[in-house]
């Protein structure tokens, strides 16, 4: 068996010319009060790889263009549709009015494993919060559901960009599998 790495033209990626016409998964990602611009860039890159509809950036989260975001986004900041709203509750209301279910990614009372989502739960907006404080209580109250990634070590959380990637690709898996 051969495991030759594929060259870029062999990967059947969406061309920049066809990007905005390409079908997207019914998933949005909301970043609220993310401190690190490198985390923001990483989530742009993951959002592009996952083929989601859009990102909402809220609070004091930095927006492109910034060299720190560009460094980890590697151009994905130009491929992913995004919008900035200072008020996360305004962005949540907009998403809900568009039919999206808001799912915070946090460890809370009554949070459920991130693997419980089913096809009829979509469209979904995954909300991630500050690297230290997480999602503020006031914002959590407006979520339709809170999902958590189980933790088995001594730390009680993952890096926000890593956690967003895990949850986004699980959501994509559900959408694509038709569960």
C-alpha positions in Angstrom: 0.0 0.0 0.0 1.3 3.4 -0.9 0.9 6.6 1.1 2.3 9.2 -1.3 1.3 12.7 -0.2 -1.0 14.4 -2.7 0.1 17.6 -4.4 -2.2 20.6 -4.2 -3.9 20.1 -7.6 -4.7 16.5 -6.7 -6.7 17.5 -3.6 -9.8 18.8 -5.5 -10.0 21.9 -3.4 -12.4 24.8 -4.1 -10.7 27.4 -6.3 -10.6 31.0 -5.2 -12.8 31.9 -8.2 -15.5 29.5 -7.1 -15.2 30.0 -3.4 -18.3 32.2 -2.8 -20.5 29.9 -4.9 -19.4 26.7 -3.1 -21.9 25.0 -0.9 -21.3 25.4 2.8 -22.2 23.4 5.9 -25.1 24.9 7.9 -22.7 25.9 10.7 -21.5 29.3 11.9 -18.8 30.0 14.5 -19.0 32.9 16.9 -15.8 34.1 18.7 -16.5 36.2 21.8 -13.7 38.1 23.7 -10.9 36.0 22.3 -7.6 37.5 23.6 -5.1 35.8 21.3 -5.0 36.9 17.7 -3.1 33.7 17.0 -6.2 31.8 18.2 -8.4 33.9 16.0 -6.2 33.1 13.0 -6.2 29.4 13.8 -10.0 29.4 14.0 -10.2 31.1 10.6 -8.1 28.4 9.2 -10.2 25.7 10.8 -13.4 27.3 9.7 -12.2 27.3 6.1 -11.1 23.7 6.3 -14.6 22.8 7.8 -16.4 24.6 5.1 -18.7 26.5 7.4 -21.1 29.3 6.4 -19.7 32.2 8.4 -17.9 33.5 11.5 -19.1 36.1 13.8 -16.5 38.0 15.8 -17.7 39.8 18.9 -16.6 41.7 21.9 -12.9 42.7 22.0 -11.8 39.9 19.7 -9.4 41.3 17.1 -10.5 41.3 13.4 -8.4 41.0 10.2 -6.3 42.5 8.9 -3.7 41.9 11.6 -0.3 40.3 11.1 -0.9 38.0 14.1 -4.1 36.7 12.7 -2.6 36.4 9.2 0.3 34.4 10.6 -1.9 31.5 11.7 -4.8 31.9 9.3 -2.5 31.5 6.2 -5.0 33.3 4.0 -8.2 31.7 5.4 -9.2 35.2 6.7 -9.8 36.0 3.1 -11.8 32.8 2.4 -14.2 32.6 5.3 -17.2 35.0 5.4 -17.0 36.9 8.6 -18.7 39.8 10.3 -17.9 41.8 13.4 -20.5 42.9 16.0 -19.4 44.4 19.3 -22.4 43.0 21.1 -22.6 39.2 21.2 -26.3 39.3 22.1 -27.0 41.2 18.9 -25.2 38.6 16.9 -27.0 35.8 18.8 -30.4 37.5 18.1 -29.5 37.8 14.4 -28.5 34.1 14.2 -31.7 33.0 16.0 -33.8 35.1 13.6 -32.1 33.3 10.8 -33.1 29.9 12.3 -29.8 29.0 13.9 -29.6 27.0 17.1 -26.9 28.6 19.4 -24.6 26.1 21.1 -22.1 27.4 23.6 -18.9 25.3 24.0 -18.4 25.3 27.7 -18.5 23.1 30.8 -21.6 24.0 32.7 -24.4 22.5 34.7 -26.6 20.6 32.2 -24.1 20.8 29.4 -24.1 17.8 27.1 -21.3 16.0 25.3 -20.5 17.6 22.0 -21.2 14.3 20.3 -25.0 14.5 21.0 -25.9 16.7 18.0 -28.1 15.2 15.3 -29.0 16.3 11.8 -32.3 17.9 12.8 -30.4 20.2 15.2 -29.0 22.2 12.3 -28.4 25.0 11.4 -26.1 25.6 14.3 -23.9 28.4 15.5 -21.1 27.3 17.8 -20.1 29.9 20.3 -16.7 29.9 21.9 -15.4 32.3 24.6 -12.4 33.8 26.3 -9.4 31.6 26.8 -9.4 32.1 30.6 -12.9 33.0 31.6 -14.8 31.1 28.9 -18.3 32.3 27.9 -19.8 35.0 30.2 -22.9 33.9 32.1 -25.0 36.7 30.5 -24.1 35.3 27.1 -24.6 31.6 28.1 -28.2 32.5 29.2 -29.0 33.1 25.5 -27.7 29.8 24.3 -30.2 27.1 23.2 -27.8 24.4 24.4 -24.3 24.1 25.9 -22.0 21.4 24.6 -18.8 20.2 26.3 -15.8 18.2 25.3 -15.1 15.7 28.1 -11.8 16.2 29.9 -9.8 13.3 31.3 -6.6 14.9 32.5 -5.7 17.3 35.3 -6.5 20.5 33.3 -10.2 21.5 32.9 -10.1 22.9 29.4 -8.5 22.8 26.0 -7.0 25.7 24.0 -10.0 27.5 22.5 -8.9 27.1 18.9 -8.3 23.3 19.5 -11.7 22.9 21.2 -13.4 24.8 18.4 -11.8 22.6 15.8 -12.8 19.4 17.6 -16.4 20.6 17.9 -16.6 22.0 14.4 -15.5 18.8 12.7 -17.9 16.8 14.8 -20.7 19.0 13.6 -19.5 18.6 10.0 -19.4 14.9 10.5 -23.0 14.9 11.7 -24.2 17.1 8.8 -22.3 14.9 6.2 -23.4 11.6 7.6 -27.1 12.6 7.6 -27.6 11.5 11.3 
